[in-house]
Protein backbone atom coordinates (compact mmCIF):
# COMPACT_ATOMS: atom_id res chain seq x y z
CA UNK A 1 0.00 0.00 0.00
CA UNK A 2 2.08 2.90 -1.15
CA UNK A 3 1.84 5.73 -3.51
CA UNK A 4 -0.57 8.10 -5.04
CA UNK A 5 -1.68 5.79 -7.84
CA UNK A 6 -3.45 3.53 -5.35
CA UNK A 7 -5.51 6.37 -3.86
CA UNK A 8 -7.02 7.54 -7.14
CA UNK A 9 -10.44 6.36 -8.12
CA UNK A 10 -11.58 4.97 -4.79
CA UNK A 11 -14.77 7.02 -4.91
CA UNK A 12 -13.65 9.59 -2.36
CA UNK A 13 -13.11 13.28 -2.78
CA UNK A 14 -9.84 14.62 -4.11
CA UNK A 15 -9.10 16.00 -0.64
CA UNK A 16 -9.46 12.50 0.82
CA UNK A 17 -7.17 11.18 -1.93
CA UNK A 18 -4.47 13.77 -1.11
CA UNK A 19 -4.74 13.05 2.61
CA UNK A 20 -4.46 9.33 1.88
CA UNK A 21 -1.35 9.87 -0.23
CA UNK A 22 0.33 11.80 2.57
CA UNK A 23 -0.67 9.17 5.12
CA UNK A 24 0.73 6.46 2.84
CA UNK A 25 4.07 8.30 2.66
CA UNK A 26 4.18 8.50 6.45
CA UNK A 27 3.27 4.81 6.79
CA UNK A 28 5.95 3.86 4.27
CA UNK A 29 8.42 5.98 6.25
CA UNK A 30 9.03 8.17 3.21
CA UNK A 31 8.07 11.09 5.48
CA UNK A 32 9.17 11.24 9.07
CA UNK A 33 8.93 13.58 12.01
CA UNK A 34 10.25 17.00 11.07
CA UNK A 35 10.26 16.30 7.32
CA UNK A 36 8.68 18.86 5.06
CA UNK A 37 5.66 17.95 3.00
CA UNK A 38 5.92 18.28 -0.77
CA UNK A 39 4.82 21.65 -2.12
CA UNK A 40 1.16 21.98 -3.01
CA UNK A 41 1.99 22.46 -6.68
CA UNK A 42 4.28 19.47 -6.95
CA UNK A 43 1.91 17.16 -5.06
CA UNK A 44 -1.04 18.34 -7.16
CA UNK A 45 0.92 17.74 -10.36
CA UNK A 46 1.97 14.27 -9.21
CA UNK A 47 -1.62 13.35 -8.36
CA UNK A 48 -3.14 15.00 -11.42
CA UNK A 49 -5.36 17.38 -9.43
CA UNK A 50 -5.73 21.13 -9.18
CA UNK A 51 -3.65 22.84 -6.51
CA UNK A 52 -6.76 24.78 -5.55
VENQUI-V126657 format. One record per run of one state. SS is the DSSP state (2 for helix, 1 for strand, 0 for the rest). FROM is the first residue (numbers start at 1). TO is the last residue. If there is no record, write none. Layout:
# VENQUI-V126657
ss & from & to
SS & FROM & TO
SS & FROM & TO
This chain:
# VENQUI-V126657
ss & from & to
0 & 1 & 3
2 & 4 & 6
0 & 7 & 13
2 & 14 & 27
0 & 28 & 39
2 & 40 & 47
0 & 48 & 52
